[in-house]
Amino acid sequence: MSLLEAAEENCLCVVVGTKLDLVTQESRKVSQKDGLMFAKEINKKDLKEIPYFETSSMTGQNVNKMFEYIFDYLLPLKEGEQRYHRRSTPGVVNLQGYAKAKQEEAQGQNVEGKSKCC
């Protein structure tokens, strides 16, 4: 049984393409058009936006956008409400800047941008 067969009928199915920072037109296995069509096909409900995102964990591109879409769908705001974004809420992982920190770490720098030592 596939995941789509096991999911509830009205379940939101978000299609996420990863490694956007590494993709070229030549290396791409699935076209953006095919990804969008698949996401539209598996979501049998009328949605304002097709739940398809191409993301990069290395650069952080579209990662927040994807999670914001999911939160907006699952926890819609009432008219006039705004989401409160705090950088350091206990028990909450903040992805903002995480990809940059990981990239700096891979280049031999710590989060503050200073070179690593011993």
C-alpha positions as CSV (number, residue, x, y, z in Angstrom):
1,M,0.0,0.0,0.0
2,S,1.4,3.4,-0.9
3,L,1.4,6.5,1.2
4,L,-1.2,8.1,-1.0
5,E,-3.5,5.1,-0.7
6,A,-3.2,5.1,3.1
7,A,-3.8,8.9,3.4
8,E,-7.2,10.2,4.4
9,E,-9.2,11.5,1.5
10,N,-8.9,15.2,2.3
11,C,-5.3,15.0,3.4
12,L,-3.1,17.9,2.1
13,C,-0.3,16.3,0.0
14,V,2.6,18.7,-0.4
15,V,5.1,17.8,-3.2
16,V,8.7,19.0,-2.4
17,G,11.6,18.8,-4.8
18,T,14.9,19.1,-3.0
19,K,18.5,20.0,-3.8
20,L,17.4,23.0,-5.9
21,D,20.9,24.4,-5.4
22,L,22.4,21.5,-7.4
23,V,19.8,21.2,-10.2
24,T,20.5,22.3,-13.7
25,Q,18.2,21.8,-16.7
26,E,20.4,19.0,-17.9
27,S,20.4,17.2,-14.5
28,R,16.7,17.7,-13.7
29,K,14.8,14.4,-13.5
30,V,11.3,15.9,-13.1
31,S,10.3,19.1,-14.8
32,Q,8.7,21.8,-12.8
33,K,5.6,21.4,-15.0
34,D,5.3,17.7,-14.2
35,G,5.8,18.4,-10.5
36,L,3.0,20.9,-10.5
37,M,0.7,18.6,-12.4
38,F,1.4,15.8,-10.0
39,A,0.7,18.0,-6.9
40,K,-2.5,19.2,-8.5
41,E,-3.6,15.7,-9.4
42,I,-3.0,14.1,-5.9
43,N,-4.8,16.9,-4.1
44,K,-8.5,16.3,-4.9
45,K,-9.6,19.6,-3.4
46,D,-9.7,23.1,-4.7
47,L,-6.7,25.0,-3.4
48,K,-5.6,28.6,-3.8
49,E,-2.1,27.5,-4.6
50,I,-0.8,24.2,-5.8
51,P,1.2,22.6,-3.0
52,Y,4.5,22.2,-5.0
53,F,7.8,23.6,-3.8
54,E,11.4,23.3,-5.0
55,T,13.7,23.7,-2.1
56,S,17.3,23.8,-1.1
57,S,18.4,23.0,2.5
58,M,21.8,24.3,1.6
59,T,20.7,27.9,0.8
60,G,17.3,27.7,2.6
61,Q,15.5,28.7,-0.7
62,N,11.7,28.1,-0.4
63,V,12.0,26.1,2.9
64,N,10.2,28.8,5.0
65,K,7.7,29.3,2.2
66,M,6.9,25.6,2.2
67,F,6.4,25.5,6.0
68,E,4.4,28.7,5.9
69,Y,2.1,27.2,3.3
70,I,1.5,24.1,5.5
71,F,0.8,26.2,8.6
72,D,-1.5,28.5,6.7
73,Y,-3.4,25.5,5.4
74,L,-3.6,23.7,8.8
75,L,-4.0,26.8,11.0
76,P,-5.7,29.5,8.9
77,L,-5.7,32.9,10.4
78,K,-8.9,34.9,11.0
79,E,-9.2,38.1,9.0
80,G,-6.8,40.8,10.4
81,E,-4.7,38.3,12.4
82,Q,-0.9,38.0,11.7
83,R,1.5,35.3,12.6
84,Y,3.8,36.2,15.4
85,H,7.4,35.3,14.4
86,R,9.8,35.1,17.4
87,R,13.4,34.1,16.8
88,S,13.9,32.2,20.1
89,T,10.7,30.5,21.3
90,P,11.5,27.6,23.6
91,G,10.9,24.2,22.0
92,V,10.7,25.7,18.5
93,V,13.3,25.1,15.8
94,N,14.1,28.3,13.9
95,L,15.2,27.4,10.4
96,Q,16.0,31.0,9.5
97,G,19.8,31.2,9.0
98,Y,20.3,27.5,9.7
99,A,21.3,26.7,6.1
100,K,23.8,29.6,6.2
101,A,25.3,28.4,9.5
102,K,25.7,24.9,8.1
103,Q,27.4,26.3,4.9
104,E,29.8,28.4,7.1
105,E,30.5,25.3,9.2
106,A,31.3,23.3,6.1
107,Q,33.7,26.1,5.1
108,G,35.5,26.0,8.4
109,Q,33.8,28.9,10.1
110,N,31.6,28.8,13.2
111,V,28.2,30.5,13.4
112,E,29.7,33.8,14.4
113,G,31.8,33.8,11.2
114,K,35.1,33.3,13.1
115,S,37.5,30.7,11.9
116,K,37.5,27.4,13.8
117,C,40.5,26.6,15.8
118,C,41.7,23.5,17.7
